Amino acid sequence: GPSRSPLYCGTACEHEVVPQRLWTSVCGLLIAGGGWLAGSGKEGMAAEDYESQMQLGFTIISTAARGKIDSLEQEIKGLTLSCEERRSDVTELMQKNGSLDVEIVETKQQGQQLVEEHKELLKTVGNLQKQIDRLERLKQAIHKHREEDQAAEAELGDAHTLMSDEFLIEAMPLTAAELSLEKESADDSVRS
């Protein structure tokens, strides 16, 4: 911005610093164009006229400086409010960022836990598959053994039929009758 010097205007803005460039411009006009400001057209200017012209210049400078200061103060207030809003937004975003960081860490941990669970499930599935295969082989062995037993039983079934009492009575009635008489006499002797 423009450089400032501690020049005081001596009127209503007694404690306000006037911008150097504005001060120089007005003073130059007042000194160089003393006749023009007085409206006299004379070369020289009376001390009273010169003093009133100086007072008018100081008032103009003071009013312009006060207007500029007021507009700058308003701009500063607006920028301060805007800055506070941005700070509030930044704080809110930082809090959201923090909570998102926590969620990311938790999600990574859950993902790792799921990976470990998946590995364990794969091991369990592998073990169960081995047990299923073993049971399947056992089932086939039992089925095969059962078929062999049924085949053997079918072969022996004919021998059982040949050895049954009814078959013997029908096939050899005389021998069966003798066997039955011997059996009865053996039973009677046991009873006595």
Secondary structure, DSSP 8 states (H G I E B T S, - for coil): ---B-----SSTTTT---BHHHHHHHHHHHHHTHHHHHT---SS--HHHHHHHHHHHHHHHHHHHHHHHHHHHHHHHHHHHHHHHHHHHHHHHHHHHHHHHHHHHHHHHHHHHHHHHHHHHHHHHHHHHHHHHHHHHHHHHHHHHHHHHHHHHHHHHHHHHHHSHHHHHHH-HHHHHHHHHHHHHHHHHHH-
